Amino acid sequence: MTNKSILTFLFLSILFIACKGDKLAPVAKNALKPTVVTEALPHDTDDPAIWIHPTDASKSIIVGTDKDSDGGLYAFDLNGKILKKSIPLKRPNNVDIAYGLIIDGKKVDIAVTTERESNMIRVFSLPDLKPIDNGGIPVFEGEELRDPMGVCLYTRPGDGKIFAVVGRKSGPSGSYLWQYELSGSGKFATAKVVRKFGAYSGKKEIEAIAVDNELGTIYYCDEQFGIRKYKADPALNDNKELALFGKTGFKADNEGIAIYKKTDSTGYILVSNQQANTFMVYPREGANGNPNNYPLLAEIPTSTIECDGADVTSINLGGNYQKGLFVAMSNGMTFHYYAWDLMQKRIDVKR
């Protein structure tokens, strides 16, 4: 991280803490320092996703949301520089990425974001961030409670079909989340509802959602209650909850979820302990032979403040990121990049 980036990060951190008084926890003295802090966005960062370049991983980008009525998606390079912005969006909340959606007979990598004020999801091609949704796809149609917030993309290994799992500001228990099958109609992406599921405690909201393609599972944070696990494939017609974990140890909200994949079946699930400025780490494969048993492995203090969203990859991106990259949103309109080996060292110490 350059001296200029460090000074910018410290200034913005102090500014936000000062503006919000004692509502925000201070960054811990032993917190991990970011490898890179991105250039600041105009309004309010919320959620990032990592797109891996198909031929040169060092050219991979981070796509992040700027959550405002005049917001948008932004693409950053691995040095944290802004590369481009999407068309203006009305409060884009969360974003996720998938590879190879068939549009007009061609495979297209996509970023999907929720556009909260229009009750739609928006689909963009990557890496150019061009809209390919014919103005947007309405979600939760016919419902009183619509405001879309969280989104994750599931790619079914067997046939490559892509599904969007969408959450909202509030909704009924049992059908809080709706799952949409994405496809192409001519030059545009379309979607149809194929599933409604998801228990909800009613305590706060469900925003952070993540999917594990290889293991076929979905995780989401029922804020201030716990992390819930379901099967991802709608064809299984199975809406039974598989696990509920992370019910203790969080200061308030359990938030952004990221899945680090060491192999096709092992790794870590990282969940933001938002008001404590830490990340809780659980075993991706479960423990003691039980894939639905998730003991806490470590709690890692980071320099992110009030983190809403995060993403991670284990792919060698070159440079500082040969073991992968962890990216997290932070108050101060920025995203923080952490070289994965820094995170791994903290996990190893705790275990």
N, C-alpha and C positions, 0 to 999 in steps of 0.2 A: 504494500500500500504506500503511495507516495505521501510526502509531507503535506502536500496540499489536501489530499483526500483525508488524511488523519485530522487536520485542523478543521476541515468542513464537517466531518463526522462528529468531532467533539463539540463544535459550536452548535450544530443542530440538536444534538442530544441534550446539552445544557438548556437550550432554548425551550425544547418541548417539556422538559422536567419543570422548568421555571414557570411555564405557562399553565401547567396542570397541577402545580403545587405538589402536595405529597400523595397525589393519587397514583403516581407512577413509581414503581420500585426503581431504585438506583441500579446502575450497572455494577455487578459485583467486582470486587478488586481482583478476583481470580478468574474473571470472565475471559473466554476466548476472544482474541482480537481478530477482526475480519481481515482476510487477505486482501480484499478489495471492497470499497464502498462505491456504489454506483453514483452517477450524476443524479441530482435530485430532480424529481418530477414536479409539475406545477401544483398538484393538489394533495392527493392522499394515496400512497401506495397501499396495496392490500394483499396481492397474491402473485407469486411467480411460477413459471414452468420452464423447464429446460428442453430445448430442441437440439438434437444431435445431428450435426452435418453428416450427410451420407458418405462422403469421401474423405473429408478432412476434419476430424473432431475438434481441432484447434479453432475452427471457424464456427463452432456451435454458438447459439445465442440463447439469451434469457429473455423470455417474454413476460412482462409484468403489467398489472392493471394499475391505472390511475383512477381511483374511485371518486368520481365527481359527476355532476350533471353536464359538465363540459369535459369529460374524461376521455380515456381511450386506452388502447393497448400500446405498449412501448417495447421495442426490441433493443437489447443491450449486447455488446460484445463481451468477451471474457475479461476485458479490462474495465468494465463498468461504464463504457461510453455509450450514449444513446445513438443508435443507428437509424431508427425511423419510428414514426408514430402511425397508428391506424387512422381511419376516419374517426371523427368525433363520435363518442358513445355516451349514452345517458346512464351514468353510474355503473360502469362495469365492475363487477365484484370479484369473482374468482375466475381462474383460467386453467385449462389443461390442454395437453397436446397428444395427438395420435398420428400415426403414420399410415399412408396408403389408402385413403378414402377414394373410391372410384368416382371421379367427376368427368363427365363427357368422355368416357372411355380411357381416362388416364388416372394413374395413382397420384394423389395429392396429399402432402402432409398438411395437417390442420391444427389451428388453435381455436378452441371454443371458449367463449366467455359468456357469463350471464349479464344481461343488460337490465338492471333492476327496475329502472323507471319506465321501461317500455314493456315489461313482462315477457321478455324474449331471451333466447340464446342467440348469439352471433357466431358465425363461422368464418374463419379467415384462412387463406392459404399461406403456407410457409415456404421460404423465409420472407416473402415479400409483404406479408400482412395486408393482402387484398381481400375485401369481403367477397364471399362466394355463396351468400345465403339469400339473395334477392330481397334484401332489406330486413331480414331477421325472421326467426322462427318462434311463434308464440308458444308459451309453455303454461301448464296448469290451467288450460282453457276450461271454462265452466265452473271454476273454483272461486270462492270469495277471497281466500287467502292465496295470493299468487307470488308477489315480489321475489323473483329468483335470486339466490345468493351463491350457494356452493355448486360446483360442477366437477365431475371427474369423467374420464373417458376410458371405457373398457374395450379392449380389442380381443375378441374371442380367438384363441389360438387355432381352433379347428378349421374355421373358414375365413378368418380375417375380418369378420363383420365388426363394425365399430358402434358402440352404444354410449350415449351420454346419460349419466346419472345426475339429476338436478335436484337441489334442495332449495328451500325458500325461507323467508323470514319467520314464518310460523305456519303450522298446519296440523292436521289430525294425526294422532298416533295410529300406526298401522299402514298409513299411506302418505306419510310426510314427503317421501322421495318418489319421484317419477323417473322411469328409465325409458329413454327414447332410442330407437334404432335409426342411425344416420345412414343416408344413402344419397346418390346423386340422381337428379332429374334434369337431364340436359346439362347446362353449365352451372347449375346451382345445387347446393346441398339441401336436403329435405330431412324431415324427421317424423316418426310416428311413435306414439306411446305403446310400449309393449309390457309395462309392468308398473305397479304401484305398491310400495312397501315401506317399511321402516318404523320401528317403535320410537316414541318420543316421550320424554319425561314431563314436558311442559315447564321445565325450570327456566330455560332461556331461549336458545335457538339452535338450529343445526346449520353450520356453514362449511366446516372443513370436512371434505370427503376425499378419499383416496382409493385407488384400485390396484390390486396386484394381479396383473394379467396371467403370470405363470401359475400362481396358486389359485386363481379364479375366485378371489375374495374382494369384498368391499368393506372399508372401514369408514366410520364417520363419528364425529365428536358431537355428542348430545351435551351441550355446554353445561358445566357445573354438575354433571351427573356421571358421565363416563364415556368410554369409547366402545362403539357397537360394531359387530362383525356379521356380515351376511355373505351368501354366495352371490357371485357376480353374473352368472349366465341366466338370463331370463327364461331360456328354454327348459331349464330344470324345474320350473314352476315350484320353487322352494323358497318361501319367505320366512322360514324359521330363523330366529336369531341364533348364531353360532357361539358368540362369546360377548361378554360385557366385562371390560377391564378398565384400569385407570380411574377407579372410583375414589381413590384416596391420593394424597400427596400434592394435589393441585391447589394453588393459592385461591383461584377463582375459576377462570375459564380454561378448559382444555380446547385447544384451537388447531392451528395448521398441522397437517399430517404429511410426512414424507417417508418413503420406503427405500432403504438402501439395500441393494441386492448383491450379496457376496457371491452367490451361485444362483441357479434357477430356483432354489428352494430355501436358501438361508440368507440371513442378514439382520436388519434392524428396522423397527418401526419407530420413528421419531415424532413426538407430539409436543407442540408448544405449550408450556406452562406460562400462559400469556402474561399474567400480572406479576410473575416472579422473574421474568426475563431468563428463563431456562428452557431446556428441552429434555423431556422424559424419554428414555430409550428402553424399548421392549424387544424381545427376540421375535424376529419375523416368523420363524418356524415353530414358535411355541416352546415349551419346556417339558422335560421329563416324559417325553414320548407323547405328549398331548398337544396337538396343534392349536388347541383353543385355550391353552394356559399361558398367560402373559405376565410373568413376574417382572417387576422393574429391575433393569440391569444397571442403569446409571441416570443421574440427573446432571446435565451439563449446563453451566452458566455461560451465556453468550452475551455479546455486546448489543444484540438486537433489543429494541425497546417495544414492549407490547406487541409481540409478533402475532400477526393474524394468519399468515400463510408461508409455506416453505416447500421446497422441492430438493431432490438429491439425485445424483447419478453416480454409479461406480465406474463408468467408462473413463478411460484415460483421455483427458482433453489436452494433454501436453502441459508444458510449463509447470506451474505450481499445482496443477490438478491431475497428476499422473495416477493417483488413487481415486480420483473422482472429485466432485464439487457438491457442496451443500450451500443452498441459497435461501435466505430468509428475509421477509419484509421487516422493516423497522420504522417506527415513528421518526419523522424527519424527512419524509418523502423519498426514502432510499431503500435499496435492497443491499444486503450484506452477503458477500461470497466468502466461504470458508473452504480452504483446502481440506479434503476429507481426512488426510492423515492426521490433522490436528484434532479432529473430532474422535478419530479412532484411538488416539493416545489417551484421551480422557475416558473413553469407554473401558479401555484395557486397565486403567488404574483403578476404576471402580469395581471391576469384576473380580 
